Amino acid sequence: MPAPENTPESIYKLMLRCWDAKSLTRITFKEMCTALTHLIDNPPKEEHWS
């Protein structure tokens, strides 16, 4: 899946983890909440957001 235009790399990597083809290796909801909390507390430095 290509990254949406102007999507920060950290967000794109999280998206890919959510859509992993192998269901057993997909990120769990708890892991996603932790990752999102980290991103909120430490936002990416990229200037452009979609």
SULRA-V452513 format. One record per run of one state. SS is the DSSP state (~ for helix, > for strand, _ for the rest). FROM is the first residue (numbers start at 1). TO is the last residue. Records with the same first field share a line. If there is no record, write none. Layout:
SS=FROM-TO, FROM-TO
This chain:
_=1-8, 19-22, 26-28, 42-50
~=9-18, 23-25, 29-41
